[in-house]
Amino acid sequence: MKEAFRELSRRPDILFVLGYMLFPLLALIFAGLGLWMVLTGQRLAGLIVLLFVTQVFAFSAFWAINQRRKAIELEQADTEDKSA
């Protein structure tokens, strides 16, 4: 299972979906949920969702974008080595 996850975390197409689509969408959804919770009187739970859960998804998006950039650079270096 760990090997399968490692293999998926090195594929640029999977990282594109995670970094540019899934994680930002989840961050936006949880930001709205946290704001709604604060406005309806559940202040502590809403702040936890806003300050923790939303940030986890936001930083996960940055991580996926960075990993995608590294994977693309590694693929380009491999193709240059094969052609030379």
N, C-alpha and C positions, 0 to 999 in steps of 0.2 A: 504494500500500500504506500509506503514511504517513497519507494522508487517511482511509482506511478505519479505521485504528487510532484516529485522533483522533476520528472520529465515534463509534466504539464506546466510547471512554473518556469520552464526554459523556452517554451514555444511563444514566439511573438504574437501570434494571432489570439491565443488564449489571454495573454497579458493585455493585449489591446482591449478586448471585451471587458476584462476586469477593471483596468485602469481608467478607461474613457467612458464606459457605459454602466457597468453594474455597481461598482463602489460609489461613484458620485450620485447615482440614482438612490441608492440606499441611504447615503448621507442626507440627501434632500428630504427623503421620506421621514427619516428619524428626526431631522430638524423641525419639520412641520409637526410631527407627533409631540416632540418636546415642548414646542411653543403652545400647542393646543392644551397640553397638560398643565402648563403654567397658567394659561388664561382661564382654565376651568377650575382652578383652585388646588390642584395637586402639585404644589410648588417644588417640593423636594424631589419627587420622582421625575418631574419635568426637567429640573436642572441637571439631574444625573443623566438623563437621556441627552440633553443638549450638550453638556460639557464632556461626557465620556463616550457614549455610544456613537454620536455623530462624528466626533474627532477620530475614533478608531477607523471608521469607514473613509474619512477624508485622508488620513495618513496612509491607509491601505491603498488608496488610489495613487498617491505619490509613489509608494513602494512599487506598485505594478508598472507604472510608467517608467520608472528608473530601471527596473529589471528588463523591461522590453527594450529599452535603449541599449543596454548592455548585451542582450541576446542578439540584437541586430548587428551591433558592432562585431561580435564574435563570429557571426555567420559571414559577414563581409570579409573579415580577416582570413577565415578558412577558405573562401572562394579565391581570394587573392593568392594565397599560398599554393593552392592547387593549380592555378593558371600559370604561375611562375616556374 
